[in-house]
Every structure is written in structure tokens, then in C-alpha cells.
Amino acid sequence: MSHPTESDPASPAPTGREAAYLRVLASPEFQELRHKYRSWVIPATLAGLAFYFVYVLMSTYAVDFMSRPVIGNVNVGLIFGLLQFVATFAVTMAYVRYADRELDPRSSKIREEMEAEGLA
């Protein structure tokens, strides 16, 4: 979905509120917030997916390695599978800390500015 602009005569002119939101979207502060968000989330997502797919591929093609016993009936595959849960919780906790430190202050500032203008 595209935003209406002056260069698109088929689109109706934005209302005052829409124009204000478009200004916020184009603001350096919002662009920095988006950059900070994406610079953390995209690599973390790719790393998590890579870890998962390595697990799946190893379970399929490295059966001997994954079925190797470690302690009693616990094998490498079971440990690897349980580490998926550990990794998920670790990434979640890391994201919450990152959001608290980097994203929330920036988004709060943008929200406060919008509220001061009567937009929120």
C-alpha cells in the first residue's frame, strides 16, 4: 500500500491528521527507530532460523551423530532439540532488554511529540 503524495494525482489529498502521520513516518527520529529495530530483529531472526534449520538438516542427514548417546538415553539430537527452547527464551530476553534500552525511549519520544501535537 502506498502513501498518497502530491506526485500521484489519482490519490486524494491527505487529511491534516494523515499528513501529520506521514511527516512522522518521514522524520529522522522515526527512521532511526526503524533502523534500530531492523538492525536487531533481522539478524536475530535469521540466526534463529539458521539454528532451527541446522537442527532439522542434521536430524535428517546426520542421523548417526544426532543419535549418539551423551548420558544414558539422552542423545545429541535431544539436547539439540531442547536447546531450541533455550535459544528461543534467550532471544526473547535479549530482545526485551534491547527494546527497553534502545527502542522504547525513542518510540516514547515520538509518541510524546505526537500527543503534544494532538495526534495520538
N, C-alpha and C positions, 0 to 999 in steps of 0.2 A: 504494500500500500504506500503510495507516495503522498507527500505533503503538498498541499496547494501552494503554488508560487505565482509571482507576477508573470513569469515567462510561460505559464500554462493558461491560456485564455479560456479553455473549456472548464476549468475549475472555478467554483465561486470564490470570491474573496474571503479570506478567513475572518471570523468574528474577532472582536477585541481579545477575548479570552484565548481563542485559538492562536492568534498572533503572539500573545504573551507566552504561551507554551512553546511555540516554535522558536521564539527568542531564547527561552531556557534551553531547549534542545541544542541550539547552535552555540550556546555560551561556552567559553573556555572551561569554566568550572564543571559543567555537565560532561563535556568531552573528556576532561581529566578523570572524572568519576568512572565513565565508561571504560577508559583505558586501564585504570587501576583494576576494575572488576575483571575485564577480559584478560589482563596480563596474569591474573592469578587463576581464574576459573578454567581457561582453555588448557594451559599446561597441566593443571591438576586433573582435569577430566581425561586428557589424553594419557597421562601416566596411569590413572586408574583403569582405563580401558585396556591399555597395553598389559598391565599386570593380570587382568582378568583373561585376556586372550592368550597370554603365555600359559596360564594355568590350563585353559581349555585345550590348547595345542599340545602341551606336554601330557595331559591326560589321554589324548588321542594317539600321539606318536611316540611318546617316551614312557610307555606302559611299564617297562621293566624298572626304570628309575623311580617312577611315581609309586610303584607297589613295593619298593624296598622298605622293609621294616626298620623303624627307628627305635621304638621302645615297645616291646610286646606286640600287640596287634595294631599299634599306631604306625602308619606308614607315611612316607614323604607326601603323597597325594592328600591325605587327611590333614596334615599340618599345613600344606599349601592352601587347601580349601578353607581352613579356619583362619588363616592369615588374611583371606579376603574380607572377613568380617572385621578383623583388627584394622586393616587398611582403611576400610570404609569409615569406621569410627575415628581413626586418626585424621583422615582428610576432613571430616566434618568438624572436629575440634579445631584443627588448624584454620579452616575457613572462618569459623566463628571468631577466633582471635584476630584474624586478618580483617574481617568486616568491622569488628569493634574498634580496631586501631586505625584502619585506613578508609573504609567506605562509609561507615556511619557518620563520622564527623563531617565529611564532605556532603553527604546527602542531607544531613540535618541543616547545614548552612544553606543549601539550595532551597530546602523546604521553608526555612525561616524567611528567606528573601521573597519567596513566592507568597507566603502568608502576609508579609508586610505590604505586598502589592495587592492583596485581596484576591489571590488566585487559587489558593488551596482550599 
